[in-house]
Amino acid sequence: MVYHEDESRVRVGHAAANFAVLRRMANNLLQQERTLKRSVKTKRLKAALDERYLLKVLQT
């Protein structure tokens, strides 16, 4: 439960499945990013705080 899925209020239509796909994609991008030798949780926080790092993650 990395992204607090149980606390999510997404319930309408296919929204829950769509968000699950987005979460999986985000997790995969963070795992593929190798310049920062840290956990996915730490990489997620750094991407949230540092726009340059976020762009680096998205370009992988």
C-alpha positions as a Markdown table, in Angstrom:
| # | Residue | x | y | z |
|---|---|---|---|---|
| 1 | Met | 0.0 | 0.0 | 0.0 |
| 2 | Val | 2.5 | 2.6 | -1.2 |
| 3 | Tyr | 0.0 | 5.2 | -2.3 |
| 4 | His | -2.6 | 4.8 | 0.5 |
| 5 | Glu | -5.1 | 3.1 | -1.9 |
| 6 | Asp | -7.4 | 2.3 | 1.0 |
| 7 | Glu | -7.9 | 6.0 | 1.7 |
| 8 | Ser | -8.7 | 6.9 | -1.9 |
| 9 | Arg | -12.1 | 8.3 | -2.6 |
| 10 | Val | -12.0 | 7.4 | -6.3 |
| 11 | Arg | -15.1 | 5.2 | -6.7 |
| 12 | Val | -17.0 | 6.3 | -9.9 |
| 13 | Gly | -16.9 | 4.2 | -13.0 |
| 14 | His | -13.5 | 3.0 | -14.1 |
| 15 | Ala | -11.7 | 5.7 | -12.1 |
| 16 | Ala | -10.2 | 3.3 | -9.6 |
| 17 | Ala | -8.8 | 1.1 | -12.4 |
| 18 | Asn | -7.4 | 4.1 | -14.2 |
| 19 | Phe | -5.7 | 5.4 | -11.1 |
| 20 | Ala | -4.3 | 1.9 | -10.4 |
| 21 | Val | -2.6 | 2.1 | -13.9 |
| 22 | Leu | -1.2 | 5.5 | -13.2 |
| 23 | Arg | 0.2 | 4.4 | -9.8 |
| 24 | Arg | 1.8 | 1.4 | -11.4 |
| 25 | Met | 3.3 | 3.6 | -14.2 |
| 26 | Ala | 4.7 | 6.0 | -11.6 |
| 27 | Asn | 6.1 | 3.2 | -9.5 |
| 28 | Asn | 7.8 | 1.7 | -12.6 |
| 29 | Leu | 9.3 | 5.0 | -13.6 |
| 30 | Leu | 10.8 | 5.5 | -10.1 |
| 31 | Gln | 12.2 | 2.0 | -10.1 |
| 32 | Gln | 13.9 | 2.5 | -13.5 |
| 33 | Glu | 15.5 | 5.8 | -12.4 |
| 34 | Arg | 19.0 | 4.9 | -11.4 |
| 35 | Thr | 20.9 | 8.2 | -10.7 |
| 36 | Leu | 19.6 | 8.3 | -7.1 |
| 37 | Lys | 20.4 | 5.2 | -5.1 |
| 38 | Arg | 17.5 | 5.4 | -2.7 |
| 39 | Ser | 14.2 | 3.7 | -2.0 |
| 40 | Val | 11.1 | 4.4 | -4.2 |
| 41 | Lys | 9.5 | 6.2 | -1.3 |
| 42 | Thr | 12.5 | 8.6 | -1.1 |
| 43 | Lys | 12.5 | 9.1 | -4.9 |
| 44 | Arg | 8.8 | 9.8 | -4.8 |
| 45 | Leu | 9.4 | 12.5 | -2.1 |
| 46 | Lys | 12.3 | 14.0 | -4.0 |
| 47 | Ala | 10.3 | 14.1 | -7.3 |
| 48 | Ala | 7.5 | 15.9 | -5.4 |
| 49 | Leu | 9.9 | 18.5 | -4.1 |
| 50 | Asp | 12.4 | 18.9 | -6.9 |
| 51 | Glu | 11.0 | 19.7 | -10.4 |
| 52 | Arg | 14.3 | 19.0 | -12.1 |
| 53 | Tyr | 14.4 | 15.5 | -10.6 |
| 54 | Leu | 10.8 | 14.9 | -11.6 |
| 55 | Leu | 11.6 | 15.8 | -15.2 |
| 56 | Lys | 14.6 | 13.4 | -15.0 |
| 57 | Val | 12.3 | 10.6 | -13.8 |
| 58 | Leu | 9.7 | 11.3 | -16.5 |
| 59 | Gln | 12.4 | 11.3 | -19.2 |
| 60 | Thr | 13.6 | 7.7 | -18.3 |
